[in-house]
């Protein structure tokens, strides 16, 4: 067993194993969905951190994070190189810095574990403490510097028994149960004695069978009749989206594809489908709305909203119900560099990537009302906003339907858009509400209240998706309390871990 000790101990072999282990989590998520590899990924990290000092653990955690983010989000290279016009070397450098920076969060987590929280004796407390610290890390990563809530462990269970816990505690509860499962399976101290092994087995059965049972509970109820919807996927090339010479073609394409759908309750155009400021496109939008109203159809579209109320021009990434004044939503969670440039005065003009078209959006208010359409309240999320669990839950609780519009053209044929779809499915499960998901080039889909895709169309094709959605009402536990109960429980457990560790270290 000497080779196992060498892998777990400090040195390049353990660090290399950590990089490989981090990459396994990506394979557990969409589009691969090999979820057992996610358990193996966490189990390996848990084991290779055990004998290390805080400094050694920080390096190993960083290596694990490097494997995770290099395999899972390096698709940002496409947006930097192809659409940001950076050379391959520069795009690779910026992508590497992005990945390495994200991995620092895992390094911090490992340092805290080894220096402050890891019990002196491995066992139950070690497994529970590590799982709680992991959830704290995910919550922190979704908040720090506006957040990057991507590649959470809980997302790998959108189609497993654990998905039953989504309406109870959201994706972070799924992450907690995932990591706890992995740590228990990987902790020899739990399985050495029969009573402890029996307790561990009972707990694991309770978690997984409990999730299966919860999947059969309906936390929400239908509200009114189903709505017919048509989602227009125009597949506008990103390179032509903001080209003034291409705007008329874009508007004509959306118009013609929409008229071809016939009478439906809702027609949805994707993010910034109208590539013209609202004040300039208002006549077009109102005319379209009036024509659709004659057949009982409501048009919802993405559009840049310009505002002069503060005495200066502010432009927002918006979604509006056409022909209904003030019935719009302004995006709050902006994508760095794509929609705004941090340290703008320093970075603007250095390279083309820092001067992308429409990268000067203003941030919309944190608290806004849902959209009103077809007699229902719709919780709107623009692109990136659908990946923020608590942010989405706040609006969903006031609505009967979810609607998200997006433009994932930035990421080409990578796995990024498929990961994005998986997170949208989780939002539907958490809220117990159907989701309308309209995109420029995919994945355009209708998702039911249990996260199942009821209809979709292929990526990278000019098509319309027709289907039905069922408005629903009622609040499940997560929609009612969001992550507060879980966060409090995590905090209590981590505090208990610190206290226990200090007691064991005190001389007798």
ABEGO torsion letter per residue (X at the ends): XAAAAAAABBEAAAAAAAAAAAAAAAAABOAAGBAAAAAAAAAAAAAAAAABBAAAAAAAAAAAAAAAAAAAAAAAAAAAAAAAGBBAAAAAAAAAAAAAAAAAAAAAAAAAAAAAABBABBEAAAAAAAAAAAAAAAAAAAABGGEBBBGBAAAAAAABAAAAAAAAAEAAAAAAAAAAAAAAAABAAAAABAAAAAAAAAAAAAAAAAAAAAAABBABBBBEBBBBBBBBBAGBBAAAAABAAAAAAAAAAAAAAAAAAEBBABBBBBBGABABBAAAAAAAAAAAAAAAAAAGBBBBBBBBBBBAAAGBBBBBBBBBBBGBBGBBBBBABBBBGAABBBGAAAABGABAAAABBGAABBBBBABBBBBBBGGBBBBBBBEAAAABAAAAAAAAAABABBBBBBBAAAAEABAAAAAAAAAAAAAAAAAGBBBBBBBAAOBBBBBBAAGBBABBBBBGBBBBBBBBBBBBBEBBAAAAAEAAAAAAAAAAAAAAAAAAAAAAABBX
